[in-house]
Amino acid sequence: MPNPSRLRDSTQIELPAHSLDGLREQVEAEYTVTILQDDSTQCRIVGSPVEIKALSSFLSRHGISLP
């Protein structure tokens, strides 16, 4: 049985909401993910492991470091 924290890490990214300034529309257009924002400081991006991996690379190329 998979470890829940490992599965969660492969299906979501949590980052400060301002990190997506200027990129949110491009992310939503190019990747099959859902961007959830409960408050004005944090957002969570949820998707399949393949999409999250590709999105992680995209964000890294745009200077956004992931925890």
mmCIF file of the N, C-alpha and C atoms, coordinates in Angstrom:
data_MODEL
# 
_entry.id   MODEL 
# 
loop_
_atom_site.group_PDB 
_atom_site.id 
_atom_site.type_symbol 
_atom_site.label_atom_id 
_atom_site.label_alt_id 
_atom_site.label_comp_id 
_atom_site.label_asym_id 
_atom_site.label_entity_id 
_atom_site.label_seq_id 
_atom_site.pdbx_PDB_ins_code 
_atom_site.Cartn_x 
_atom_site.Cartn_y 
_atom_site.Cartn_z 
_atom_site.occupancy 
_atom_site.B_iso_or_equiv 
_atom_site.pdbx_formal_charge 
_atom_site.auth_seq_id 
_atom_site.auth_comp_id 
_atom_site.auth_asym_id 
_atom_site.auth_atom_id 
_atom_site.pdbx_PDB_model_num 
ATOM 1   N N  . MET A 1 1  ? 0.843  -1.181 0.000   1.00 0.00 ? 1  MET A N  1 
ATOM 2   C CA . MET A 1 1  ? 0.000  0.000  0.000   1.00 0.00 ? 1  MET A CA 1 
ATOM 3   C C  . MET A 1 1  ? 0.889  1.246  0.000   1.00 0.00 ? 1  MET A C  1 
ATOM 4   N N  . PRO A 1 2  ? 0.590  2.232  -0.861  1.00 0.00 ? 2  PRO A N  1 
ATOM 5   C CA . PRO A 1 2  ? 1.436  3.422  -0.945  1.00 0.00 ? 2  PRO A CA 1 
ATOM 6   C C  . PRO A 1 2  ? 1.371  4.276  0.324   1.00 0.00 ? 2  PRO A C  1 
ATOM 7   N N  . ASN A 1 3  ? 2.467  4.937  0.575   1.00 0.00 ? 3  ASN A N  1 
ATOM 8   C CA . ASN A 1 3  ? 2.550  5.867  1.699   1.00 0.00 ? 3  ASN A CA 1 
ATOM 9   C C  . ASN A 1 3  ? 1.730  7.116  1.355   1.00 0.00 ? 3  ASN A C  1 
ATOM 10  N N  . PRO A 1 4  ? 0.746  7.505  2.193   1.00 0.00 ? 4  PRO A N  1 
ATOM 11  C CA . PRO A 1 4  ? -0.113 8.652  1.871   1.00 0.00 ? 4  PRO A CA 1 
ATOM 12  C C  . PRO A 1 4  ? 0.651  9.956  1.642   1.00 0.00 ? 4  PRO A C  1 
ATOM 13  N N  . SER A 1 5  ? 1.691  10.219 2.423   1.00 0.00 ? 5  SER A N  1 
ATOM 14  C CA . SER A 1 5  ? 2.416  11.474 2.229   1.00 0.00 ? 5  SER A CA 1 
ATOM 15  C C  . SER A 1 5  ? 3.179  11.472 0.909   1.00 0.00 ? 5  SER A C  1 
ATOM 16  N N  . ARG A 1 6  ? 3.695  10.341 0.510   1.00 0.00 ? 6  ARG A N  1 
ATOM 17  C CA . ARG A 1 6  ? 4.393  10.255 -0.780  1.00 0.00 ? 6  ARG A CA 1 
ATOM 18  C C  . ARG A 1 6  ? 3.416  10.439 -1.933  1.00 0.00 ? 6  ARG A C  1 
ATOM 19  N N  . LEU A 1 7  ? 2.251  9.839  -1.818  1.00 0.00 ? 7  LEU A N  1 
ATOM 20  C CA . LEU A 1 7  ? 1.228  10.000 -2.848  1.00 0.00 ? 7  LEU A CA 1 
ATOM 21  C C  . LEU A 1 7  ? 0.783  11.456 -2.934  1.00 0.00 ? 7  LEU A C  1 
ATOM 22  N N  . ARG A 1 8  ? 0.588  12.099 -1.802  1.00 0.00 ? 8  ARG A N  1 
ATOM 23  C CA . ARG A 1 8  ? 0.181  13.503 -1.772  1.00 0.00 ? 8  ARG A CA 1 
ATOM 24  C C  . ARG A 1 8  ? 1.254  14.376 -2.416  1.00 0.00 ? 8  ARG A C  1 
ATOM 25  N N  . ASP A 1 9  ? 2.516  14.097 -2.120  1.00 0.00 ? 9  ASP A N  1 
ATOM 26  C CA . ASP A 1 9  ? 3.609  14.877 -2.706  1.00 0.00 ? 9  ASP A CA 1 
ATOM 27  C C  . ASP A 1 9  ? 3.655  14.739 -4.222  1.00 0.00 ? 9  ASP A C  1 
ATOM 28  N N  . SER A 1 10 ? 3.219  13.610 -4.742  1.00 0.00 ? 10 SER A N  1 
ATOM 29  C CA . SER A 1 10 ? 3.278  13.411 -6.191  1.00 0.00 ? 10 SER A CA 1 
ATOM 30  C C  . SER A 1 10 ? 2.025  13.909 -6.905  1.00 0.00 ? 10 SER A C  1 
ATOM 31  N N  . THR A 1 11 ? 1.005  14.339 -6.145  1.00 0.00 ? 11 THR A N  1 
ATOM 32  C CA . THR A 1 11 ? -0.233 14.790 -6.784  1.00 0.00 ? 11 THR A CA 1 
ATOM 33  C C  . THR A 1 11 ? -0.598 16.232 -6.461  1.00 0.00 ? 11 THR A C  1 
ATOM 34  N N  . GLN A 1 12 ? 0.239  16.929 -5.696  1.00 0.00 ? 12 GLN A N  1 
ATOM 35  C CA . GLN A 1 12 ? -0.067 18.329 -5.406  1.00 0.00 ? 12 GLN A CA 1 
ATOM 36  C C  . GLN A 1 12 ? 1.181  19.142 -5.116  1.00 0.00 ? 12 GLN A C  1 
ATOM 37  N N  . ILE A 1 13 ? 1.063  20.432 -5.325  1.00 0.00 ? 13 ILE A N  1 
ATOM 38  C CA . ILE A 1 13 ? 2.121  21.392 -5.019  1.00 0.00 ? 13 ILE A CA 1 
ATOM 39  C C  . ILE A 1 13 ? 1.484  22.480 -4.176  1.00 0.00 ? 13 ILE A C  1 
ATOM 40  N N  . GLU A 1 14 ? 2.114  22.817 -3.067  1.00 0.00 ? 14 GLU A N  1 
ATOM 41  C CA . GLU A 1 14 ? 1.661  23.937 -2.253  1.00 0.00 ? 14 GLU A CA 1 
ATOM 42  C C  . GLU A 1 14 ? 2.717  25.024 -2.325  1.00 0.00 ? 14 GLU A C  1 
ATOM 43  N N  . LEU A 1 15 ? 2.271  26.263 -2.570  1.00 0.00 ? 15 LEU A N  1 
ATOM 44  C CA . LEU A 1 15 ? 3.202  27.368 -2.669  1.00 0.00 ? 15 LEU A CA 1 
ATOM 45  C C  . LEU A 1 15 ? 2.484  28.682 -2.369  1.00 0.00 ? 15 LEU A C  1 
ATOM 46  N N  . PRO A 1 16 ? 3.258  29.730 -2.097  1.00 0.00 ? 16 PRO A N  1 
ATOM 47  C CA . PRO A 1 16 ? 2.638  31.036 -1.868  1.00 0.00 ? 16 PRO A CA 1 
ATOM 48  C C  . PRO A 1 16 ? 1.854  31.471 -3.109  1.00 0.00 ? 16 PRO A C  1 
ATOM 49  N N  . ALA A 1 17 ? 0.686  32.038 -2.899  1.00 0.00 ? 17 ALA A N  1 
ATOM 50  C CA . ALA A 1 17 ? -0.190 32.424 -4.013  1.00 0.00 ? 17 ALA A CA 1 
ATOM 51  C C  . ALA A 1 17 ? 0.482  33.402 -4.963  1.00 0.00 ? 17 ALA A C  1 
ATOM 52  N N  . HIS A 1 18 ? 1.295  34.292 -4.438  1.00 0.00 ? 18 HIS A N  1 
ATOM 53  C CA . HIS A 1 18 ? 1.938  35.295 -5.303  1.00 0.00 ? 18 HIS A CA 1 
ATOM 54  C C  . HIS A 1 18 ? 2.937  34.664 -6.266  1.00 0.00 ? 18 HIS A C  1 
ATOM 55  N N  . SER A 1 19 ? 3.346  33.426 -6.019  1.00 0.00 ? 19 SER A N  1 
ATOM 56  C CA . SER A 1 19 ? 4.289  32.748 -6.916  1.00 0.00 ? 19 SER A CA 1 
ATOM 57  C C  . SER A 1 19 ? 3.734  32.578 -8.322  1.00 0.00 ? 19 SER A C  1 
ATOM 58  N N  . LEU A 1 20 ? 2.424  32.497 -8.420  1.00 0.00 ? 20 LEU A N  1 
ATOM 59  C CA . LEU A 1 20 ? 1.800  32.281 -9.726  1.00 0.00 ? 20 LEU A CA 1 
ATOM 60  C C  . LEU A 1 20 ? 1.445  33.578 -10.447 1.00 0.00 ? 20 LEU A C  1 
ATOM 61  N N  . ASP A 1 21 ? 1.790  34.721 -9.857  1.00 0.00 ? 21 ASP A N  1 
ATOM 62  C CA . ASP A 1 21 ? 1.508  36.003 -10.512 1.00 0.00 ? 21 ASP A CA 1 
ATOM 63  C C  . ASP A 1 21 ? 2.125  36.020 -11.910 1.00 0.00 ? 21 ASP A C  1 
ATOM 64  N N  . GLY A 1 22 ? 1.302  36.252 -12.895 1.00 0.00 ? 22 GLY A N  1 
ATOM 65  C CA . GLY A 1 22 ? 1.767  36.300 -14.278 1.00 0.00 ? 22 GLY A CA 1 
ATOM 66  C C  . GLY A 1 22 ? 1.887  34.940 -14.947 1.00 0.00 ? 22 GLY A C  1 
ATOM 67  N N  . LEU A 1 23 ? 1.719  33.858 -14.193 1.00 0.00 ? 23 LEU A N  1 
ATOM 68  C CA . LEU A 1 23 ? 1.848  32.513 -14.765 1.00 0.00 ? 23 LEU A CA 1 
ATOM 69  C C  . LEU A 1 23 ? 0.567  31.693 -14.670 1.00 0.00 ? 23 LEU A C  1 
ATOM 70  N N  . ARG A 1 24 ? -0.364 32.126 -13.852 1.00 0.00 ? 24 ARG A N  1 
ATOM 71  C CA . ARG A 1 24 ? -1.548 31.309 -13.570 1.00 0.00 ? 24 ARG A CA 1 
ATOM 72  C C  . ARG A 1 24 ? -2.311 30.932 -14.840 1.00 0.00 ? 24 ARG A C  1 
ATOM 73  N N  . GLU A 1 25 ? -2.557 31.891 -15.721 1.00 0.00 ? 25 GLU A N  1 
ATOM 74  C CA . GLU A 1 25 ? -3.293 31.598 -16.951 1.00 0.00 ? 25 GLU A CA 1 
ATOM 75  C C  . GLU A 1 25 ? -2.554 30.592 -17.817 1.00 0.00 ? 25 GLU A C  1 
ATOM 76  N N  . GLN A 1 26 ? -1.254 30.729 -17.919 1.00 0.00 ? 26 GLN A N  1 
ATOM 77  C CA . GLN A 1 26 ? -0.456 29.789 -18.712 1.00 0.00 ? 26 GLN A CA 1 
ATOM 78  C C  . GLN A 1 26 ? -0.490 28.396 -18.096 1.00 0.00 ? 26 GLN A C  1 
ATOM 79  N N  . VAL A 1 27 ? -0.388 28.321 -16.769 1.00 0.00 ? 27 VAL A N  1 
ATOM 80  C CA . VAL A 1 27 ? -0.454 27.031 -16.082 1.00 0.00 ? 27 VAL A CA 1 
ATOM 81  C C  . VAL A 1 27 ? -1.791 26.361 -16.353 1.00 0.00 ? 27 VAL A C  1 
ATOM 82  N N  . GLU A 1 28 ? -2.878 27.101 -16.197 1.00 0.00 ? 28 GLU A N  1 
ATOM 83  C CA . GLU A 1 28 ? -4.208 26.532 -16.406 1.00 0.00 ? 28 GLU A CA 1 
ATOM 84  C C  . GLU A 1 28 ? -4.442 26.120 -17.864 1.00 0.00 ? 28 GLU A C  1 
ATOM 85  N N  . ALA A 1 29 ? -3.813 26.824 -18.809 1.00 0.00 ? 29 ALA A N  1 
ATOM 86  C CA . ALA A 1 29 ? -3.983 26.504 -20.226 1.00 0.00 ? 29 ALA A CA 1 
ATOM 87  C C  . ALA A 1 29 ? -3.156 25.296 -20.657 1.00 0.00 ? 29 ALA A C  1 
ATOM 88  N N  . GLU A 1 30 ? -1.961 25.142 -20.081 1.00 0.00 ? 30 GLU A N  1 
ATOM 89  C CA . GLU A 1 30 ? -1.044 24.111 -20.546 1.00 0.00 ? 30 GLU A CA 1 
ATOM 90  C C  . GLU A 1 30 ? -1.075 22.812 -19.749 1.00 0.00 ? 30 GLU A C  1 
ATOM 91  N N  . TYR A 1 31 ? -1.591 22.849 -18.532 1.00 0.00 ? 31 TYR A N  1 
ATOM 92  C CA . TYR A 1 31 ? -1.556 21.670 -17.666 1.00 0.00 ? 31 TYR A CA 1 
ATOM 93  C C  . TYR A 1 31 ? -2.958 21.341 -17.175 1.00 0.00 ? 31 TYR A C  1 
ATOM 94  N N  . THR A 1 32 ? -3.227 20.058 -17.048 1.00 0.00 ? 32 THR A N  1 
ATOM 95  C CA . THR A 1 32 ? -4.516 19.604 -16.536 1.00 0.00 ? 32 THR A CA 1 
ATOM 96  C C  . THR A 1 32 ? -4.416 19.522 -15.024 1.00 0.00 ? 32 THR A C  1 
ATOM 97  N N  . VAL A 1 33 ? -4.586 20.670 -14.385 1.00 0.00 ? 33 VAL A N  1 
ATOM 98  C CA . VAL A 1 33 ? -4.489 20.771 -12.926 1.00 0.00 ? 33 VAL A CA 1 
ATOM 99  C C  . VAL A 1 33 ? -5.616 21.659 -12.417 1.00 0.00 ? 33 VAL A C  1 
ATOM 100 N N  . THR A 1 34 ? -5.847 21.569 -11.125 1.00 0.00 ? 34 THR A N  1 
ATOM 101 C CA . THR A 1 34 ? -6.800 22.435 -10.446 1.00 0.00 ? 34 THR A CA 1 
ATOM 102 C C  . THR A 1 34 ? -6.023 23.287 -9.462  1.00 0.00 ? 34 THR A C  1 
ATOM 103 N N  . ILE A 1 35 ? -6.250 24.590 -9.511  1.00 0.00 ? 35 ILE A N  1 
ATOM 104 C CA . ILE A 1 35 ? -5.583 25.505 -8.590  1.00 0.00 ? 35 ILE A CA 1 
ATOM 105 C C  . ILE A 1 35 ? -6.592 25.911 -7.528  1.00 0.00 ? 35 ILE A C  1 
ATOM 106 N N  . LEU A 1 36 ? -6.302 25.563 -6.286  1.00 0.00 ? 36 LEU A N  1 
ATOM 107 C CA . LEU A 1 36 ? -7.170 25.874 -5.159  1.00 0.00 ? 36 LEU A CA 1 
ATOM 108 C C  . LEU A 1 36 ? -6.509 26.945 -4.309  1.00 0.00 ? 36 LEU A C  1 
ATOM 109 N N  . GLN A 1 37 ? -7.284 27.950 -3.957  1.00 0.00 ? 37 GLN A N  1 
ATOM 110 C CA . GLN A 1 37 ? -6.740 29.028 -3.132  1.00 0.00 ? 37 GLN A CA 1 
ATOM 111 C C  . GLN A 1 37 ? -7.740 29.327 -2.029  1.00 0.00 ? 37 GLN A C  1 
ATOM 112 N N  . ASP A 1 38 ? -7.427 28.859 -0.803  1.00 0.00 ? 38 ASP A N  1 
ATOM 113 C CA . ASP A 1 38 ? -8.328 29.048 0.332   1.00 0.00 ? 38 ASP A CA 1 
ATOM 114 C C  . ASP A 1 38 ? -8.243 30.453 0.913   1.00 0.00 ? 38 ASP A C  1 
ATOM 115 N N  . ASP A 1 39 ? -7.081 31.043 0.847   1.00 0.00 ? 39 ASP A N  1 
ATOM 116 C CA . ASP A 1 39 ? -6.907 32.404 1.347   1.00 0.00 ? 39 ASP A CA 1 
ATOM 117 C C  . ASP A 1 39 ? -5.980 33.152 0.388   1.00 0.00 ? 39 ASP A C  1 
ATOM 118 N N  . SER A 1 40 ? -5.597 34.327 0.747   1.00 0.00 ? 40 SER A N  1 
ATOM 119 C CA . SER A 1 40 ? -4.794 35.132 -0.173  1.00 0.00 ? 40 SER A CA 1 
ATOM 120 C C  . SER A 1 40 ? -3.295 34.834 -0.104  1.00 0.00 ? 40 SER A C  1 
ATOM 121 N N  . THR A 1 41 ? -2.880 33.949 0.810   1.00 0.00 ? 41 THR A N  1 
ATOM 122 C CA . THR A 1 41 ? -1.447 33.729 0.964   1.00 0.00 ? 41 THR A CA 1 
ATOM 123 C C  . THR A 1 41 ? -0.948 32.404 0.396   1.00 0.00 ? 41 THR A C  1 
ATOM 124 N N  . GLN A 1 42 ? -1.742 31.374 0.388   1.00 0.00 ? 42 GLN A N  1 
ATOM 125 C CA . GLN A 1 42 ? -1.306 30.047 -0.064  1.00 0.00 ? 42 GLN A CA 1 
ATOM 126 C C  . GLN A 1 42 ? -2.219 29.528 -1.165  1.00 0.00 ? 42 GLN A C  1 
ATOM 127 N N  . CYS A 1 43 ? -1.662 28.728 -2.059  1.00 0.00 ? 43 CYS A N  1 
ATOM 128 C CA . CYS A 1 43 ? -2.484 28.013 -3.025  1.00 0.00 ? 43 CYS A CA 1 
ATOM 129 C C  . CYS A 1 43 ? -1.958 26.592 -3.155  1.00 0.00 ? 43 CYS A C  1 
ATOM 130 N N  . ARG A 1 44 ? -2.838 25.736 -3.609  1.00 0.00 ? 44 ARG A N  1 
ATOM 131 C CA . ARG A 1 44 ? -2.501 24.329 -3.788  1.00 0.00 ? 44 ARG A CA 1 
ATOM 132 C C  . ARG A 1 44 ? -2.874 23.953 -5.211  1.00 0.00 ? 44 ARG A C  1 
ATOM 133 N N  . ILE A 1 45 ? -1.953 23.320 -5.906  1.00 0.00 ? 45 ILE A N  1 
ATOM 134 C CA . ILE A 1 45 ? -2.183 22.873 -7.272  1.00 0.00 ? 45 ILE A CA 1 
ATOM 135 C C  . ILE A 1 45 ? -2.281 21.354 -7.223  1.00 0.00 ? 45 ILE A C  1 
ATOM 136 N N  . VAL A 1 46 ? -3.390 20.819 -7.723  1.00 0.00 ? 46 VAL A N  1 
ATOM 137 C CA . VAL A 1 46 ? -3.660 19.394 -7.647  1.00 0.00 ? 46 VAL A CA 1 
ATOM 138 C C  . VAL A 1 46 ? -3.771 18.831 -9.061  1.00 0.00 ? 46 VAL A C  1 
ATOM 139 N N  . GLY A 1 47 ? -3.150 17.677 -9.283  1.00 0.00 ? 47 GLY A N  1 
ATOM 140 C CA . GLY A 1 47 ? -3.228 17.023 -10.582 1.00 0.00 ? 47 GLY A CA 1 
ATOM 141 C C  . GLY A 1 47 ? -2.635 15.630 -10.518 1.00 0.00 ? 47 GLY A C  1 
ATOM 142 N N  . SER A 1 48 ? -2.578 14.984 -11.659 1.00 0.00 ? 48 SER A N  1 
ATOM 143 C CA . SER A 1 48 ? -2.001 13.639 -11.717 1.00 0.00 ? 48 SER A CA 1 
ATOM 144 C C  . SER A 1 48 ? -0.493 13.738 -11.481 1.00 0.00 ? 48 SER A C  1 
ATOM 145 N N  . PRO A 1 49 ? 0.131  12.643 -11.072 1.00 0.00 ? 49 PRO A N  1 
ATOM 146 C CA . PRO A 1 49 ? 1.583  12.668 -10.866 1.00 0.00 ? 49 PRO A CA 1 
ATOM 147 C C  . PRO A 1 49 ? 2.356  13.130 -12.105 1.00 0.00 ? 49 PRO A C  1 
ATOM 148 N N  . VAL A 1 50 ? 1.892  12.762 -13.280 1.00 0.00 ? 50 VAL A N  1 
ATOM 149 C CA . VAL A 1 50 ? 2.571  13.164 -14.522 1.00 0.00 ? 50 VAL A CA 1 
ATOM 150 C C  . VAL A 1 50 ? 2.466  14.673 -14.716 1.00 0.00 ? 50 VAL A C  1 
ATOM 151 N N  . GLU A 1 51 ? 1.279  15.235 -14.507 1.00 0.00 ? 51 GLU A N  1 
ATOM 152 C CA . GLU A 1 51 ? 1.089  16.680 -14.659 1.00 0.00 ? 51 GLU A CA 1 
ATOM 153 C C  . GLU A 1 51 ? 1.862  17.453 -13.598 1.00 0.00 ? 51 GLU A C  1 
ATOM 154 N N  . ILE A 1 52 ? 1.856  16.973 -12.374 1.00 0.00 ? 52 ILE A N  1 
ATOM 155 C CA . ILE A 1 52 ? 2.570  17.659 -11.296 1.00 0.00 ? 52 ILE A CA 1 
ATOM 156 C C  . ILE A 1 52 ? 4.072  17.660 -11.562 1.00 0.00 ? 52 ILE A C  1 
ATOM 157 N N  . LYS A 1 53 ? 4.586  16.559 -12.067 1.00 0.00 ? 53 LYS A N  1 
ATOM 158 C CA . LYS A 1 53 ? 6.016  16.504 -12.382 1.00 0.00 ? 53 LYS A CA 1 
ATOM 159 C C  . LYS A 1 53 ? 6.364  17.498 -13.496 1.00 0.00 ? 53 LYS A C  1 
ATOM 160 N N  . ALA A 1 54 ? 5.553  17.541 -14.531 1.00 0.00 ? 54 ALA A N  1 
ATOM 161 C CA . ALA A 1 54 ? 5.790  18.474 -15.635 1.00 0.00 ? 54 ALA A CA 1 
ATOM 162 C C  . ALA A 1 54 ? 5.644  19.917 -15.158 1.00 0.00 ? 54 ALA A C  1 
ATOM 163 N N  . LEU A 1 55 ? 4.648  20.172 -14.341 1.00 0.00 ? 55 LEU A N  1 
ATOM 164 C CA . LEU A 1 55 ? 4.436  21.519 -13.817 1.00 0.00 ? 55 LEU A CA 1 
ATOM 165 C C  . LEU A 1 55 ? 5.575  21.943 -12.897 1.00 0.00 ? 55 LEU A C  1 
ATOM 166 N N  . SER A 1 56 ? 6.091  21.022 -12.114 1.00 0.00 ? 56 SER A N  1 
ATOM 167 C CA . SER A 1 56 ? 7.236  21.323 -11.247 1.00 0.00 ? 56 SER A CA 1 
ATOM 168 C C  . SER A 1 56 ? 8.425  21.784 -12.073 1.00 0.00 ? 56 SER A C  1 
ATOM 169 N N  . SER A 1 57 ? 8.676  21.110 -13.175 1.00 0.00 ? 57 SER A N  1 
ATOM 170 C CA . SER A 1 57 ? 9.766  21.510 -14.068 1.00 0.00 ? 57 SER A CA 1 
ATOM 171 C C  . SER A 1 57 ? 9.504  22.891 -14.662 1.00 0.00 ? 57 SER A C  1 
ATOM 172 N N  . PHE A 1 58 ? 8.272  23.130 -15.085 1.00 0.00 ? 58 PHE A N  1 
ATOM 173 C CA . PHE A 1 58 ? 7.893  24.437 -15.638 1.00 0.00 ? 58 PHE A CA 1 
ATOM 174 C C  . PHE A 1 58 ? 8.122  25.547 -14.610 1.00 0.00 ? 58 PHE A C  1 
ATOM 175 N N  . LEU A 1 59 ? 7.659  25.332 -13.379 1.00 0.00 ? 59 LEU A N  1 
ATOM 176 C CA . LEU A 1 59 ? 7.813  26.342 -12.346 1.00 0.00 ? 59 LEU A CA 1 
ATOM 177 C C  . LEU A 1 59 ? 9.286  26.577 -12.029 1.00 0.00 ? 59 LEU A C  1 
ATOM 178 N N  . SER A 1 60 ? 10.076 25.518 -12.008 1.00 0.00 ? 60 SER A N  1 
ATOM 179 C CA . SER A 1 60 ? 11.520 25.668 -11.756 1.00 0.00 ? 60 SER A CA 1 
ATOM 180 C C  . SER A 1 60 ? 12.179 26.495 -12.849 1.00 0.00 ? 60 SER A C  1 
ATOM 181 N N  . ARG A 1 61 ? 11.798 26.271 -14.089 1.00 0.00 ? 61 ARG A N  1 
ATOM 182 C CA . ARG A 1 61 ? 12.355 27.048 -15.192 1.00 0.00 ? 61 ARG A CA 1 
ATOM 183 C C  . ARG A 1 61 ? 11.992 28.519 -15.101 1.00 0.00 ? 61 ARG A C  1 
ATOM 184 N N  . HIS A 1 62 ? 10.907 28.827 -14.404 1.00 0.00 ? 62 HIS A N  1 
ATOM 185 C CA . HIS A 1 62 ? 10.465 30.207 -14.239 1.00 0.00 ? 62 HIS A CA 1 
ATOM 186 C C  . HIS A 1 62 ? 10.902 30.776 -12.884 1.00 0.00 ? 62 HIS A C  1 
ATOM 187 N N  . GLY A 1 63 ? 11.856 30.126 -12.239 1.00 0.00 ? 63 GLY A N  1 
ATOM 188 C CA . GLY A 1 63 ? 12.450 30.665 -11.025 1.00 0.00 ? 63 GLY A CA 1 
ATOM 189 C C  . GLY A 1 63 ? 11.659 30.451 -9.741  1.00 0.00 ? 63 GLY A C  1 
ATOM 190 N N  . ILE A 1 64 ? 10.696 29.553 -9.772  1.00 0.00 ? 64 ILE A N  1 
ATOM 191 C CA . ILE A 1 64 ? 9.910  29.289 -8.569  1.00 0.00 ? 64 ILE A CA 1 
ATOM 192 C C  . ILE A 1 64 ? 10.436 28.017 -7.923  1.00 0.00 ? 64 ILE A C  1 
ATOM 193 N N  . SER A 1 65 ? 11.004 28.172 -6.735  1.00 0.00 ? 65 SER A N  1 
ATOM 194 C CA . SER A 1 65 ? 11.543 27.003 -6.040  1.00 0.00 ? 65 SER A CA 1 
ATOM 195 C C  . SER A 1 65 ? 10.430 26.340 -5.242  1.00 0.00 ? 65 SER A C  1 
ATOM 196 N N  . LEU A 1 66 ? 10.428 25.025 -5.283  1.00 0.00 ? 66 LEU A N  1 
ATOM 197 C CA . LEU A 1 66 ? 9.417  24.247 -4.590  1.00 0.00 ? 66 LEU A CA 1 
ATOM 198 C C  . LEU A 1 66 ? 9.991  23.597 -3.345  1.00 0.00 ? 66 LEU A C  1 
ATOM 199 N N  . PRO A 1 67 ? 9.180  23.541 -2.293  1.00 0.00 ? 67 PRO A N  1 
ATOM 200 C CA . PRO A 1 67 ? 9.674  22.927 -1.040  1.00 0.00 ? 67 PRO A CA 1 
ATOM 201 C C  . PRO A 1 67 ? 9.929  21.437 -1.189  1.00 0.00 ? 67 PRO A C  1 
# 
